[in-house]
């Protein structure tokens, strides 16, 4: 008897893709050489998938409008937010964030905004670009 999983798999075969394909049709041996070919127009790039509305990307934080109420710290499930007592402001660790958006929903001053930025990977999770309001 077929299960719900089989129905889901068959359905996914015929639905529109939601993730971006690899930038070029075939995986090159050398990505730097492929980038040079793309720059010169000799290699065609796959079209990318547009970012959907209400996408939850990297968080943006307005330090000036923050009143230090700590409501965002209470609702953050991944403990990505740390309160800085000396400044009465919040420090946000992107590497810990699950992008749930609860901090943006609860903030009375709308200090947090979910952006459409999704290229935030790095080798050092405590790098300066992965900490908002260091």
N, C-alpha and C positions, 0 to 999 in steps of 0.2 A: 504494500500500500504506500503510495507517495506521501511524503511528509511536507510540512510547510517549508522546509529548507529547499527542497527540490523546486517548489513553485517559485520561491524567491530567486533562485539561481536562473531559472528560465525567464522570469520577468526582467532580470538585470541584463540578459543578453540583448533585449530589444529596447531598452531605455537609453536616453541620451546620456552621454558620459558627463560626470561631474568633476573630474580631475583633469589636470593638464597632461597631455602626452609628452613624451620626451621631445626636446626642441627640434630634433632632426629625425628623418624617417628611419635611418639605420644608426646604431650606436657606433661612433667613430673610435678608432684606436687611440687617437690623441685629441682631446677636447680643445686644446689650444689651437691646433691646426684647423679644427672644425670652426672655431670662432673666427679665425682669419678668413676662412672661406665664406662664412656668413657675412662678414664685414665687406668682402669684395663682391657679394651678390652671386657667387657661384654655387652656394648651397641654400636651399629653401627651408625656412623654418615652419614647423607645424603651427597652425593657428591656436591661440590659447583660449581657454575657457574663461568667459567674463566672470567677474566677482559678483555673486548673487546679492540681492538686497538683504539687509540685516546680517551681513557677514560679520563674524566676531573675530577680528584680527588683533594686532598689537594694541595695547592700551595707550591712550594719551592722557596725561595728567596735568591739570591746570593748578599749579602750585599756589598761585596768587589768590584764587577764590576759595581755597580749602580753609575751613574753619577749625579743623582738628577735632571733629566730633567722634571719630573712631568707629563710626557705624560700619564703614567698609571693612575694617579689621574683624568685626564680629561676624560678618556673613561670608568672608573668604574661606572656601573649603580647603584650599591648598596652602594656606599660610604664606601667600606670595607677597603680602603687605606687612610692612614693619613700621611702627610709629616711631618717629624721631622726636624725642621729648624736647631737646634743645631748640628745635625749630617749630614744633607743633605741626609737623607735616608728615606725609606718608612716603615711604620708600617702597617701590614696586619692583620685585624680582621677576622678570619675564620668564626666566627658565623654570620657575615654580608654578607659573600661572596656567590654569586650565581653560582660560578664556570663556568662563561661564557668564560673565557680565553682571554678576550680582552686585559688585561694588558700584558699577555704573547705575544700576537700577535704584539702589538705596541712597545714594549720595544726595543730600538736600540741596547742594550748590552745583550739581552737575559737573564736578571736577574731573570725573572719569568719562572718557568717550572711547568706544571701541572703533578703531580705524579699519581701513581695508588693507593695511600693510600685513603681508604674510611671509615675506622673506626675512625671517629673523633667526635663522639657524646660525650656530657658531661652534667653535671648538672649546671656548671658555665660557661656562655659564655665568660667571661673574664679571664678564667683560663690561666695559662702560656703556656700550650701546644696548646691553641687555638689562640694564638697571635704570629705571625711570626715577628721577630725582635722587641721584646718589648723594 
